Every structure is written in structure tokens, then in C-alpha cells.
Amino acid sequence: MKIFPGNQDVEAFQNGRITHAHLVTAREKLFFEVNNAVEGTLIFLFGPTGVGKTTLIESFREKFTDEMFSSGISSKGDLPVLVVEARAPDSPKFSWKELYRSTLNVMMEPLPIKKCPLELRTHKPPKWQKTVGYELLFSLQEAIIRRNVKVLIIDEAQHIGIGSGPGGIHAQLDHLKSIANLTETIIVLAGVYDLINFRNLSGQLSRRSIDIHFPRYMPNNLDECQEFTNVLATFQEKIPFTCAPPLVSMIEDLYAGSLGCVGILKSWLDRTVRLVAIEGGNMFTHDHLMRTVMSDEQLKTIWKELVEGEKKLTTSAQPLTKMKELLKIETSAAEKAKKQKPARNNSPGKKLKPGERKPQRLKNGRDQDVE
């Protein structure tokens, strides 16, 4: 939305994006995993809200598309990367039909009924076909194959689980894997930390999925603090006003108001730049920042969510340490049970109860003595 059509510098800042360390790391890992994934693999790309996932996705799409065309793998009319948003449903449950429909719209495909074979339009489909919008699904799969889509990225993918229990989410992820297999496409699910719960639904899903974490910058890590400082310096170069004082000198406030998330920081700076432009000034000040920062309540809500998500990803400094501990517990329990197993009775015969006869062959009636 162009609020200041006469100020091209303001528009350029609002529409621009920057490259920073965490974004590059996540993008390169996504690039590697996409190129090496096998059919049926789901890639989970997650991080805190406002970390900059949309910017990461756009950066990946540009780089991957360029490489596909320059290598000759893709040609005119192809769509190497397809990005669609899984919008939060109006109803209590997520709508797959709406996702299929919006994906076809992104691809600028004609109405599904015109693409569906005649036999599918006239016969009565089975119940499962009705439940997933089979005509839409057929058209989508056909379009993905025809447009030579290599990667399908579903942004805000945590919305897929709305209105479904663990069993329903598991079935939906299996459904996505089927689409990936049929179309030979890699599917990337991007969203907040809720996606971790999807991946942990079963051992099979954990085995056939790949995690890519796009984190915020942490305040207790000196290297990351330096990277956040570099982010501020980069933004200052692009702000179309004089910053007084410089952004780096306000790093504590800027970190607290963004929680180390570059996406939140960028939105905050966008609001501040608009405020300066509205007031007709040419100085970007600390006062402007404080007038456009999110409330403590908003920041606290985001902070709670990201801390809970980060706890789910807490790992040992040494890989497999936790699993080795668990396996030791399992082995110790087995050894203990083995030692407690009753010893085999080596006595020559079974000890009889009082009045119990020893087992012996009975004589027939003629050989027995009768008194």
C-alpha cells in the first residue's frame, strides 16, 4: 500500500528486505535439503513469529528459480517454486478445499471443472473423494505436474491442524506426502513452533521429515549480539532519514522491542519511518521509536510462545547424549531383570506335598491285591 506516493525513498525502505546471518544459514540449509530429499519427505521450516520466514521464503524462491532456469532444468512456463499460504479458516476446522482453490489461483489455473476428465464429472465419487474436494485435488495435481513444480511451500502451515486431533493431523500429513509422491514434488511446511507437534506425532513422521530451525538472535550469545548489531547498521543505511542517535546506540531498546526477531524489528522500523514521514520531519529519533513500539502485553505474548517453542528444541551440546542415557537405562533394566530371574531347580525330583503319591505307572486291575 503506497501511503506516500511522492516519497520513493520511504516506499523503497518499506518494500525492501535485508540479508543477515540467520537468514542465510536457514536458506542454505533449505536449499541443501530440497536438493537431497527423497520422495515423500516433508520439510518443516519453523521459528518464532516475526522472525522473517516470509522474507526467507522469497529469498529461497528467487535463488532456486534462478538456478533451475540457468541450469536448463526449468523452461518457459515452468514454476520451480510454488508458494501458498494456509489461511486460518473461518469455520472451526481447516479447509483443504480452500487450500487447493487458493493454490490454483496462485498458479492462475482455470476452473477445476474445466480441467477434470468427463468421467470424473459424471460418476458418483466415493465418500473419501467428496471429503477432500477430489475435483480440486485432481486439477491441482495435474497443474503441479504440467508446470513442473519442484518445491511446494505452504506458509503458515500450523493452521492445517486447526480443528483436528493428533489422528486427524497425522492423516492430513500422510495426505500431503501422497501428493508429494504423485507429483514428485518436495513439500515444505513453514510456520511457527506449533509445527514441532506435527512432526512428533509418530516415529514414521519423524523418520521421513527434516527440521530446519530459523531462530531469533539470542541476547546471551556474543556472536549473535554482534550479528544483531550488524542488522541494525544495515537498516540504518537504508532508512531515508537521519538517525539521531544512531540505531546501534539504541540496541537495548531495539532488542527488547523486537525480541531479537528481524521481522518484528523491520515492521517496527516501517511504522517509525511512516510516522516521521507523516510529521514531515527528516530526523528519525528515539522518541519516534517509542511511539511506534508494540505494547508490553503484545511482546509478552510473543515472548511466551517463542520461549515454549525454544524449549522443545533444547538439545545437548553432544549429539545423541540423551539417547545414550535412555539406552543405558533400558540396558540396565534388562540386566537387572535377568539377575532376578528364578534359579533353575537342579534337585533330582519334585518335592511332594504331604499325602501326595509319587508318579508311577498303575497296574491293571488283575494284578492289584484286593483285601
WOPEHU-V338534 format. One record per residue. N is the residue number from 1. RES is the residue in one small letter. PHI is phi in whole degrees, -180 to 180 (* if undefined). PSI is psi in degrees with one decimal (none if undefined). OMEGA is omega as a letter, one per 20 degrees, with the letter a starting at -180 (NA if undefined). Layout:
# WOPEHU-V338534
n->N res->RES phi->PHI psi->PSI omega->OMEGA
n->N res->RES phi->PHI psi->PSI omega->OMEGA
This chain:
# WOPEHU-V338534
n->1 res->m phi->* psi->123.8 omega->a
n->2 res->k phi->-92 psi->97.6 omega->r
n->3 res->i phi->-81 psi->-33.2 omega->a
n->4 res->f phi->-123 psi->75.9 omega->a
n->5 res->p phi->-61 psi->-20.5 omega->a
n->6 res->g phi->-86 psi->-13.1 omega->a
n->7 res->n phi->-107 psi->91.4 omega->a
n->8 res->q phi->-67 psi->-30.2 omega->r
n->9 res->d phi->-66 psi->-40.5 omega->r
n->10 res->v phi->-65 psi->-44.3 omega->r
n->11 res->e phi->-62 psi->-40.6 omega->a
n->12 res->a phi->-64 psi->-39.3 omega->r
n->13 res->f phi->-67 psi->-43.5 omega->a
n->14 res->q phi->-65 psi->-36.2 omega->a
n->15 res->n phi->-90 psi->-7.9 omega->a
n->16 res->g phi->-84 psi->167.2 omega->r
n->17 res->r phi->-144 psi->160.2 omega->a
n->18 res->i phi->-120 psi->160.5 omega->r
n->19 res->t phi->-104 psi->134.6 omega->r
n->20 res->h phi->-142 psi->173.6 omega->a
n->21 res->a phi->-58 psi->-51.7 omega->a
n->22 res->h phi->-64 psi->-37.0 omega->r
n->23 res->l phi->-64 psi->-44.9 omega->a
n->24 res->v phi->-63 psi->-43.6 omega->a
n->25 res->t phi->-62 psi->-47.7 omega->a
n->26 res->a phi->-66 psi->-39.8 omega->a
n->27 res->r phi->-65 psi->-42.6 omega->a
n->28 res->e phi->-68 psi->-35.8 omega->r
n->29 res->k phi->-68 psi->-41.2 omega->r
n->30 res->l phi->-61 psi->-42.3 omega->r
n->31 res->f phi->-61 psi->-44.7 omega->a
n->32 res->f phi->-64 psi->-47.8 omega->a
n->33 res->e phi->-66 psi->-38.9 omega->r
n->34 res->v phi->-62 psi->-41.3 omega->a
n->35 res->n phi->-73 psi->-18.4 omega->a
n->36 res->n phi->-118 psi->2.1 omega->a
n->37 res->a phi->-74 psi->149.5 omega->r
n->38 res->v phi->-97 psi->165.0 omega->a
n->39 res->e phi->-58 psi->141.8 omega->r
n->40 res->g phi->86 psi->-2.8 omega->r
n->41 res->t phi->-81 psi->135.0 omega->r
n->42 res->l phi->-106 psi->132.6 omega->r
n->43 res->i phi->-104 psi->123.1 omega->r
n->44 res->f phi->-100 psi->118.2 omega->r
n->45 res->l phi->-112 psi->110.3 omega->a
n->46 res->f phi->-135 psi->161.0 omega->r
n->47 res->g phi->-179 psi->178.3 omega->a
n->48 res->p phi->-68 psi->156.9 omega->r
n->49 res->t phi->-62 psi->137.5 omega->r
n->50 res->g phi->81 psi->12.6 omega->a
n->51 res->v phi->-80 psi->-20.7 omega->r
n->52 res->g phi->113 psi->30.3 omega->a
n->53 res->k phi->-64 psi->-37.8 omega->r
n->54 res->t phi->-62 psi->-42.1 omega->r
n->55 res->t phi->-63 psi->-41.0 omega->r
n->56 res->l phi->-61 psi->-44.9 omega->a
n->57 res->i phi->-63 psi->-43.8 omega->r
n->58 res->e phi->-65 psi->-39.5 omega->r
n->59 res->s phi->-65 psi->-42.7 omega->r
n->60 res->f phi->-64 psi->-43.8 omega->a
n->61 res->r phi->-59 psi->-44.4 omega->a
n->62 res->e phi->-63 psi->-47.5 omega->a
n->63 res->k phi->-67 psi->-45.1 omega->a
n->64 res->f phi->-66 psi->-42.3 omega->r
n->65 res->t phi->-62 psi->-44.0 omega->r
n->66 res->d phi->-59 psi->-42.5 omega->a
n->67 res->e phi->-70 psi->-36.1 omega->r
n->68 res->m phi->-65 psi->-41.0 omega->a
n->69 res->f phi->-76 psi->-40.2 omega->a
n->70 res->s phi->-67 psi->-28.8 omega->r
n->71 res->s phi->-85 psi->-10.2 omega->a
n->72 res->g phi->86 psi->0.3 omega->r
n->73 res->i phi->-68 psi->-38.1 omega->r
n->74 res->s phi->-108 psi->150.9 omega->r
n->75 res->s phi->-135 psi->-178.8 omega->a
n->76 res->k phi->-55 psi->132.3 omega->a
n->77 res->g phi->95 psi->-15.5 omega->r
n->78 res->d phi->-78 psi->158.0 omega->r
n->79 res->l phi->-131 psi->84.3 omega->a
n->80 res->p phi->-57 psi->-39.8 omega->a
n->81 res->v phi->-125 psi->126.0 omega->r
n->82 res->l phi->-114 psi->122.0 omega->a
n->83 res->v phi->-115 psi->128.4 omega->r
n->84 res->v phi->-139 psi->149.2 omega->r
n->85 res->e phi->-101 psi->130.3 omega->r
n->86 res->a phi->-84 psi->92.9 omega->a
n->87 res->r phi->-70 psi->147.9 omega->r
n->88 res->a phi->-63 psi->132.5 omega->a
n->89 res->p phi->-73 psi->153.1 omega->r
n->90 res->d phi->-76 psi->-30.7 omega->r
n->91 res->s phi->-89 psi->173.7 omega->a
n->92 res->p phi->-68 psi->-12.5 omega->a
n->93 res->k phi->-127 psi->144.9 omega->r
n->94 res->f phi->-63 psi->140.8 omega->a
n->95 res->s phi->-106 psi->113.1 omega->r
n->96 res->w phi->-69 psi->-35.4 omega->r
n->97 res->k phi->-59 psi->-41.8 omega->a
n->98 res->e phi->-66 psi->-36.6 omega->r
n->99 res->l phi->-65 psi->-45.1 omega->r
n->100 res->y phi->-61 psi->-44.0 omega->a
n->101 res->r phi->-64 psi->-45.1 omega->a
n->102 res->s phi->-68 psi->-33.3 omega->r
n->103 res->t phi->-66 psi->-41.9 omega->r
n->104 res->l phi->-64 psi->-36.0 omega->r
n->105 res->n phi->-65 psi->-41.2 omega->r
n->106 res->v phi->-60 psi->-36.5 omega->r
n->107 res->m phi->-82 psi->-4.8 omega->a
n->108 res->m phi->57 psi->44.8 omega->r
n->109 res->e phi->-90 psi->152.9 omega->r
n->110 res->p phi->-70 psi->174.8 omega->a
n->111 res->l phi->-58 psi->139.9 omega->a
n->112 res->p phi->-57 psi->-35.6 omega->a
n->113 res->i phi->-63 psi->-25.6 omega->r
n->114 res->k phi->-81 psi->-16.7 omega->a
n->115 res->k phi->-99 psi->-21.0 omega->a
n->116 res->c phi->-77 psi->137.0 omega->r
n->117 res->p phi->-57 psi->151.2 omega->a
n->118 res->l phi->-58 psi->-39.7 omega->a
n->119 res->e phi->-65 psi->-28.7 omega->r
n->120 res->l phi->-79 psi->-20.9 omega->r
n->121 res->r phi->-81 psi->-28.3 omega->a
n->122 res->t phi->-100 psi->-30.4 omega->a
n->123 res->h phi->-84 psi->159.3 omega->r
n->124 res->k phi->-83 psi->114.0 omega->a
n->125 res->p phi->-74 psi->155.7 omega->r
n->126 res->p phi->-63 psi->166.5 omega->a
n->127 res->k phi->-59 psi->-41.2 omega->a
n->128 res->w phi->-66 psi->-30.5 omega->r
n->129 res->q phi->-69 psi->-35.8 omega->r
n->130 res->k phi->-66 psi->-37.2 omega->a
n->131 res->t phi->-70 psi->-26.6 omega->a
n->132 res->v phi->-107 psi->5.4 omega->a
n->133 res->g phi->68 psi->67.7 omega->a
n->134 res->y phi->-62 psi->-38.1 omega->a
n->135 res->e phi->-63 psi->-41.0 omega->r
n->136 res->l phi->-64 psi->-42.9 omega->a
n->137 res->l phi->-63 psi->-44.0 omega->r
n->138 res->f phi->-60 psi->-45.8 omega->a
n->139 res->s phi->-63 psi->-39.9 omega->a
n->140 res->l phi->-65 psi->-48.1 omega->a
n->141 res->q phi->-62 psi->-40.7 omega->r
n->142 res->e phi->-64 psi->-40.7 omega->a
n->143 res->a phi->-68 psi->-39.1 omega->r
n->144 res->i phi->-62 psi->-42.6 omega->r
n->145 res->i phi->-68 psi->-45.4 omega->a
n->146 res->r phi->-66 psi->-36.7 omega->a
n->147 res->r phi->-87 psi->4.1 omega->r
n->148 res->n phi->57 psi->46.3 omega->r
n->149 res->v phi->-72 psi->126.8 omega->r
n->150 res->k phi->-95 psi->-37.2 omega->a
n->151 res->v phi->-133 psi->125.9 omega->r
n->152 res->l phi->-109 psi->116.2 omega->a
n->153 res->i phi->-106 psi->122.0 omega->r
n->154 res->i phi->-105 psi->106.1 omega->a
n->155 res->d phi->-82 psi->156.0 omega->a
n->156 res->e phi->55 psi->39.8 omega->a
n->157 res->a phi->-68 psi->-14.3 omega->r
n->158 res->q phi->-62 psi->-21.3 omega->r
n->159 res->h phi->-68 psi->-18.9 omega->r
n->160 res->i phi->-59 psi->-31.9 omega->a
n->161 res->g phi->-83 psi->-2.0 omega->a
n->162 res->i phi->-65 psi->126.8 omega->r
n->163 res->g phi->83 psi->6.0 omega->a
n->164 res->s phi->-124 psi->143.3 omega->r
n->165 res->g phi->-82 psi->-177.4 omega->a
n->166 res->p phi->-55 psi->-41.2 omega->r
n->167 res->g phi->-64 psi->-40.6 omega->r
n->168 res->g phi->-67 psi->-41.7 omega->r
n->169 res->i phi->-65 psi->-40.8 omega->r
n->170 res->h phi->-59 psi->-44.3 omega->r
n->171 res->a phi->-64 psi->-38.0 omega->a
n->172 res->q phi->-67 psi->-39.3 omega->r
n->173 res->l phi->-68 psi->-37.1 omega->r
n->174 res->d phi->-62 psi->-36.6 omega->r
n->175 res->h phi->-63 psi->-43.3 omega->r
n->176 res->l phi->-64 psi->-38.7 omega->r
n->177 res->k phi->-64 psi->-35.6 omega->r
n->178 res->s phi->-65 psi->-42.2 omega->r
n->179 res->i phi->-61 psi->-42.5 omega->r
n->180 res->a phi->-62 psi->-41.4 omega->a
n->181 res->n phi->-68 psi->-43.5 omega->a
n->182 res->l phi->-67 psi->-35.4 omega->a
n->183 res->t phi->-101 psi->-3.1 omega->a
n->184 res->e phi->55 psi->45.2 omega->a
n->185 res->t phi->-118 psi->143.6 omega->r
n->186 res->i phi->-87 psi->129.4 omega->r
n->187 res->i phi->-107 psi->127.7 omega->r
n->188 res->v phi->-112 psi->124.3 omega->r
n->189 res->l phi->-102 psi->114.6 omega->a
n->190 res->a phi->-112 psi->136.6 omega->r
n->191 res->g phi->178 psi->-162.9 omega->a
n->192 res->v phi->-84 psi->-174.5 omega->a
n->193 res->y phi->-65 psi->-12.9 omega->r
n->194 res->d phi->-58 psi->-24.2 omega->r
n->195 res->l phi->-62 psi->-24.1 omega->r
n->196 res->i phi->-61 psi->-36.5 omega->r
n->197 res->n phi->-64 psi->-34.2 omega->r
n->198 res->f phi->-63 psi->-48.1 omega->a
n->199 res->r phi->-63 psi->-30.3 omega->a
n->200 res->n phi->-90 psi->12.0 omega->a
n->201 res->l phi->-69 psi->-29.6 omega->a
n->202 res->s phi->-157 psi->160.6 omega->r
n->203 res->g phi->-64 psi->-35.2 omega->a
n->204 res->q phi->-65 psi->-42.3 omega->r
n->205 res->l phi->-65 psi->-40.6 omega->r
n->206 res->s phi->-62 psi->-37.9 omega->a
n->207 res->r phi->-71 psi->-35.9 omega->a
n->208 res->r phi->-100 psi->18.8 omega->r
n->209 res->s phi->-127 psi->159.3 omega->a
n->210 res->i phi->-127 psi->134.4 omega->r
n->211 res->d phi->-100 psi->136.4 omega->r
n->212 res->i phi->-131 psi->115.5 omega->a
n->213 res->h phi->-98 psi->126.8 omega->r
n->214 res->f phi->-111 psi->93.8 omega->a
n->215 res->p phi->-89 psi->169.5 omega->r
n->216 res->r phi->-83 psi->174.2 omega->r
n->217 res->y phi->-86 psi->128.5 omega->a
n->218 res->m phi->-92 psi->139.1 omega->a
n->219 res->p phi->-76 psi->-18.4 omega->a
n->220 res->n phi->-97 psi->13.7 omega->r
n->221 res->n phi->-120 psi->116.4 omega->a
n->222 res->l phi->-61 psi->-40.7 omega->r
n->223 res->d phi->-64 psi->-40.4 omega->a
n->224 res->e phi->-73 psi->-32.7 omega->r
n->225 res->c phi->-62 psi->-39.2 omega->r
n->226 res->q phi->-67 psi->-38.8 omega->r
n->227 res->e phi->-66 psi->-37.8 omega->r
n->228 res->f phi->-66 psi->-37.4 omega->r
n->229 res->t phi->-61 psi->-40.5 omega->r
n->230 res->n phi->-64 psi->-36.6 omega->r
n->231 res->v phi->-61 psi->-44.5 omega->r
n->232 res->l phi->-63 psi->-41.6 omega->r
n->233 res->a phi->-64 psi->-38.2 omega->r
n->234 res->t phi->-66 psi->-43.7 omega->r
n->235 res->f phi->-63 psi->-40.4 omega->a
n->236 res->q phi->-61 psi->-36.1 omega->r
n->237 res->e phi->-63 psi->-26.8 omega->a
n->238 res->k phi->-97 psi->-17.1 omega->r
n->239 res->i phi->-65 psi->127.2 omega->a
n->240 res->p phi->-80 psi->20.1 omega->r
n->241 res->f phi->-134 psi->165.9 omega->r
n->242 res->t phi->-79 psi->125.6 omega->a
n->243 res->c phi->-90 psi->119.6 omega->a
n->244 res->a phi->-135 psi->106.8 omega->j
n->245 res->p phi->-80 psi->175.3 omega->r
n->246 res->p phi->-60 psi->152.8 omega->a
n->247 res->l phi->-59 psi->-38.6 omega->a
n->248 res->v phi->-61 psi->-32.3 omega->r
n->249 res->s phi->-73 psi->-13.0 omega->r
n->250 res->m phi->-109 psi->26.5 omega->a
n->251 res->i phi->-61 psi->-36.6 omega->a
n->252 res->e phi->-63 psi->-46.5 omega->r
n->253 res->d phi->-67 psi->-40.2 omega->a
n->254 res->l phi->-67 psi->-34.9 omega->r
n->255 res->y phi->-71 psi->-46.0 omega->a
n->256 res->a phi->-62 psi->-35.2 omega->a
n->257 res->g phi->-84 psi->-6.3 omega->r
n->258 res->s phi->-123 psi->-10.7 omega->a
n->259 res->l phi->59 psi->22.3 omega->a
n->260 res->g phi->82 psi->8.5 omega->a
n->261 res->c phi->-97 psi->120.2 omega->a
n->262 res->v phi->-66 psi->-33.4 omega->r
n->263 res->g phi->-64 psi->-43.3 omega->r
n->264 res->i phi->-64 psi->-42.6 omega->r
n->265 res->l phi->-60 psi->-45.0 omega->a
n->266 res->k phi->-63 psi->-43.4 omega->r
n->267 res->s phi->-62 psi->-38.6 omega->r
n->268 res->w phi->-65 psi->-46.2 omega->r
n->269 res->l phi->-65 psi->-35.2 omega->r
n->270 res->d phi->-60 psi->-45.5 omega->r
n->271 res->r phi->-63 psi->-39.8 omega->a
n->272 res->t phi->-68 psi->-42.1 omega->r
n->273 res->v phi->-62 psi->-40.6 omega->r
n->274 res->r phi->-63 psi->-40.3 omega->r
n->275 res->l phi->-63 psi->-45.4 omega->r
n->276 res->v phi->-61 psi->-41.2 omega->a
n->277 res->a phi->-67 psi->-39.9 omega->r
n->278 res->i phi->-62 psi->-40.2 omega->a
n->279 res->e phi->-80 psi->-4.0 omega->r
n->280 res->g phi->73 psi->19.5 omega->a
n->281 res->g phi->-92 psi->-179.5 omega->r
n->282 res->n phi->-132 psi->12.0 omega->r
n->283 res->m phi->-118 psi->127.2 omega->r
n->284 res->f phi->-98 psi->108.6 omega->a
n->285 res->t phi->-117 psi->170.4 omega->r
n->286 res->h phi->-62 psi->-36.4 omega->r
n->287 res->d phi->-61 psi->-41.5 omega->r
n->288 res->h phi->-61 psi->-41.4 omega->r
n->289 res->l phi->-62 psi->-44.4 omega->a
n->290 res->m phi->-68 psi->-22.8 omega->r
n->291 res->r phi->-84 psi->-12.1 omega->a
n->292 res->t phi->-119 psi->1.2 omega->a
n->293 res->v phi->-71 psi->152.2 omega->r
n->294 res->m phi->-67 psi->157.8 omega->a
n->295 res->s phi->-71 psi->160.4 omega->r
n->296 res->d phi->-60 psi->-36.2 omega->a
n->297 res->e phi->-64 psi->-43.3 omega->r
n->298 res->q phi->-64 psi->-45.9 omega->a
n->299 res->l phi->-66 psi->-36.8 omega->r
n->300 res->k phi->-65 psi->-39.2 omega->r
n->301 res->t phi->-62 psi->-46.0 omega->r
n->302 res->i phi->-64 psi->-42.3 omega->a
n->303 res->w phi->-61 psi->-43.6 omega->r
n->304 res->k phi->-61 psi->-43.9 omega->a
n->305 res->e phi->-64 psi->-44.0 omega->a
n->306 res->l phi->-72 psi->-33.5 omega->r
n->307 res->v phi->-66 psi->-41.8 omega->r
n->308 res->e phi->-62 psi->-40.6 omega->r
n->309 res->g phi->-66 psi->-41.3 omega->a
n->310 res->e phi->-66 psi->-31.8 omega->r
n->311 res->k phi->-63 psi->-35.5 omega->a
n->312 res->k phi->-67 psi->-20.4 omega->a
n->313 res->l phi->-104 psi->4.7 omega->a
n->314 res->t phi->-62 psi->124.5 omega->a
n->315 res->t phi->-127 psi->159.9 omega->r
n->316 res->s phi->-74 psi->155.5 omega->r
n->317 res->a phi->-64 psi->-28.9 omega->r
n->318 res->q phi->-106 psi->121.5 omega->r
n->319 res->p phi->-57 psi->146.4 omega->r
n->320 res->l phi->70 psi->4.2 omega->a
n->321 res->t phi->-59 psi->-47.1 omega->a
n->322 res->k phi->-64 psi->-42.5 omega->a
n->323 res->m phi->-66 psi->-37.0 omega->r
n->324 res->k phi->-64 psi->-39.1 omega->r
n->325 res->e phi->-64 psi->-43.7 omega->r
n->326 res->l phi->-64 psi->-40.4 omega->r
n->327 res->l phi->-68 psi->-34.4 omega->r
n->328 res->k phi->-64 psi->-41.0 omega->r
n->329 res->i phi->-62 psi->-43.8 omega->a
n->330 res->e phi->-64 psi->-43.1 omega->a
n->331 res->t phi->-66 psi->-41.9 omega->r
n->332 res->s phi->-63 psi->-40.0 omega->r
n->333 res->a phi->-64 psi->-39.4 omega->r
n->334 res->a phi->-67 psi->-42.2 omega->r
n->335 res->e phi->-64 psi->-39.9 omega->a
n->336 res->k phi->-65 psi->-42.1 omega->r
n->337 res->a phi->-65 psi->-36.3 omega->r
n->338 res->k phi->-66 psi->-40.4 omega->a
n->339 res->k phi->-69 psi->-30.8 omega->a
n->340 res->q phi->-85 psi->0.5 omega->a
n->341 res->k phi->-67 psi->132.8 omega->a
n->342 res->p phi->-58 psi->138.7 omega->r
n->343 res->a phi->-70 psi->147.2 omega->a
n->344 res->r phi->-73 psi->138.4 omega->a
n->345 res->n phi->-78 psi->114.5 omega->a
n->346 res->n phi->-98 psi->7.5 omega->a
n->347 res->s phi->-68 psi->150.0 omega->a
n->348 res->p phi->-63 psi->-29.3 omega->a
n->349 res->g phi->-146 psi->168.3 omega->a
n->350 res->k phi->-78 psi->135.2 omega->r
n->351 res->k phi->-74 psi->126.4 omega->a
n->352 res->l phi->-92 psi->149.6 omega->r
n->353 res->k phi->-76 psi->158.2 omega->r
n->354 res->p phi->-56 psi->130.6 omega->r
n->355 res->g phi->85 psi->-4.5 omega->a
n->356 res->e phi->-90 psi->132.2 omega->a
n->357 res->r phi->-80 psi->154.1 omega->r
n->358 res->k phi->-73 psi->146.9 omega->r
n->359 res->p phi->-68 psi->129.8 omega->r
n->360 res->q phi->-154 psi->158.3 omega->r
n->361 res->r phi->-73 psi->130.5 omega->r
n->362 res->l phi->-78 psi->141.1 omega->r
n->363 res->k phi->-78 psi->154.9 omega->r
n->364 res->n phi->-74 psi->169.0 omega->a
n->365 res->g phi->-61 psi->-28.7 omega->a
n->366 res->r phi->-73 psi->-27.2 omega->a
n->367 res->d phi->-88 psi->-9.0 omega->a
n->368 res->q phi->-83 psi->142.7 omega->r
n->369 res->d phi->-80 psi->136.8 omega->r
n->370 res->v phi->-120 psi->127.9 omega->a
n->371 res->e phi->-86 psi->none omega->NA
